[in-house]
Amino acid sequence: MLASRRKQKSAAAFKTISEVATELGVAQHVLRFWEAKFKQVKPMKSGGGRRYYRPEDLVLLRLLQGLLRDDGYTIKGAQKLLKENGIKALINKNKAPYQREEKLVATRVQSSLNTMDRKLMLAELKDMHRTLVEALGK
């Protein structure tokens, strides 16, 4: 019942590991493994360790998935490619599927936006709280 009443998240909303795993069609442990193997994958974490993925994290994960699954790269090969060429080069290489997000990733992934991230996360948490309060009828 809650799921049917729940609104679709905006493209700018933070996503949990389960939402990202479902969207990419991988298990949650695969995302945690990629996080351990690729220093570029840095989801935000709450005080309790819960992961929150930003839109640019999702784009990076899609790029990694494409390298590993579609292009046949090994973990070491993908690490080397990222180290040598950076995220921007990967985005340019895969421009067609990710054209809409290119600007977002190019400006946000490689820069530190801790203050902005906290504000966005707080807004997302407030939205989730409001949704829960409405669902519980309080």
N, C-alpha and C positions, 0 to 999 in steps of 0.2 A: 504494500500500500504506500509506504513512504517513497519507494522508488518511482512509482507512477506519478506521485505529486511533485517529485523533485524536478527542479528546472535543470536544463542542460547548462553545464558550466561554460563560461565564456572562454574564448581562445587564450585570453591573458591570465586565466585562473591557474593557481598552483594545483598540481595533481599529486595524489598519493601514489605509492609504489604499486598498489594493486590496480589503480586506474591506468597507469602507464604500461604495466605488464599486459593488461587486457588489450589496450590500444595497439601495442606492438606485437601481440601474439606470442609473448615469451613468458617464462616463469619468473617469479619475483627473484629467485636466487640468481638467475642469469643477469638481472639488472645489478644486483649487489656485486656479482663477479666482475662485470664490466666496470663498475665503480672502482673496484680494487685494482684492476689492470690498466685503466686509462685515467690518468690524473686530471684530464679535462672534464670528466664526468663528476660534477660536484653538486649534487642536490642539496638544498638547504635541509638542515636537521633541527628538529625541535629539541627542547631540553631533555626530553625522554628518548631522543634518538629517532623519532619518526621522520621519514624522508618526505620532502615536498619538492616536486620537480617543477621548474619554471618552463615556460614555453620554449626557451632557447635550449634547455636541457633535453627536451623531447626531440628537437630538431637534431641535436648532436647524437642522441641515441639512435635516431632513424638513420643517420649517416653511418654510424658504426655498424648497425645491423646490415645496411647495404654492403659495406666493405666485407664483413665477415660472412654473410650468407650469400649475397648475390655475386659479389666480385671474387669470392674465394680466398680472401686474405686470411692469413693466420693471425693470431693475437699479436705475435711479435712483428709481423709484417704491417699490420694496421698501426701499431705503436710507432714503428719507424716512419711510416707515411705521415702520421700526425706530427711527429717530432720534426721531421724535415720540412714539411709543407705548411703545417698549421691548419687550423680549422677553416680559415678563409679560403685557402686553396681547395679544400674538400668541397666547400659550398659552391665555389665557382665551377668545379669539375662536375658537380651534380646539380647545376643551376636549374634545370627544367623542373624537377619535382619540388624544389624548395625555393623557388623564386620569390614567393610571397614573404617568406620568413628570412630571406637573406639579409636584409637591412637590420632586422632585429638581432640576429645572431652576430653579425659582424660588429655591431656596436656594443652588445651586452655580454656575450660569452667571454671575451678576452679582457674585459675590464671588471674592476671590482665595484659592485653597486650595493654594498652591504646595507646602507641606509635605505635605499629604494626597495631592496628585497624585504627588509623588515616591515616597511610600510605596506607593501603589497601582501605580505603574509598576514599581517594584522587585519587588513581589509578582507582577505579570504576567510580568515578565522571568524571574523564578525559575521560574514555572510553565512558561514556554516552554522554558527550559533543561532542566527535568526531563523534559518531553515529548520533547525531542530526544535526551537521554541514553538514555531508554527505547527510542526508535525505533532508535537506533544500537546498542543492546545493550551499552553500556559501563557 
